[in-house]
């Protein structure tokens, strides 16, 4: 992983013993998404063995690292009980959106406004 950044599961993201089933499903989707992004980073790191590749791989690596940060923030929201609530309008984020993008912070209209 580049630049000394680590995304290992911290104690704050460990699973509480009495977590509701919906939260368990969300946690599993987030864990799967994190595993996928970490695999992407490993693949990018192995592909970036030349200086010519860096201008192509660098932006991809940055995007994957941003997604990992968003995933970790979603774990924090899950632990605090605010997961699935839009950070823009405080309305529930539709389950279908969270199925597709489990680390979504906004509903679609607020995401469009946020850019």
SULGI-V267742 format. One record per residue. N is the residue number from 1. PSI is psi in whole degrees, -180 to 180 (none if undefined). Layout:
n: [N,N]
psi: [PSI,PSI]
This chain:
n: [1,2,3,4,5,6,7,8,9,10,11,12,13,14,15,16,17,18,19,20,21,22,23,24,25,26,27,28,29,30,31,32,33,34,35,36,37,38,39,40,41,42,43,44,45,46,47,48,49,50,51,52,53,54,55,56,57,58,59,60,61,62,63,64,65,66,67,68,69,70,71,72,73,74,75,76,77,78,79,80,81,82,83,84,85,86,87,88,89,90,91,92,93,94,95,96,97,98,99,100,101,102,103,104,105,106,107,108,109,110,111,112,113,114,115]
psi: [140,154,28,15,131,148,41,155,126,166,-31,-21,10,154,124,150,-38,43,135,156,-43,-39,-35,-41,-44,-44,-42,-42,-42,-41,-41,-43,-42,-44,-41,-46,-37,-38,-39,-43,-43,-41,-42,-41,-38,-26,-21,61,0,156,-32,-32,-21,-38,-21,-42,-33,-52,-36,-44,-43,-42,-42,-40,-38,-42,-40,-39,-40,-38,-45,-38,-35,-37,-41,-44,-39,-46,-31,-7,10,3,136,3,127,132,-8,-48,-4,10,158,138,130,140,-37,-37,-43,-29,-39,-42,81,-18,17,134,-19,153,169,-48,-41,-35,-41,-37,-35,-23,none]
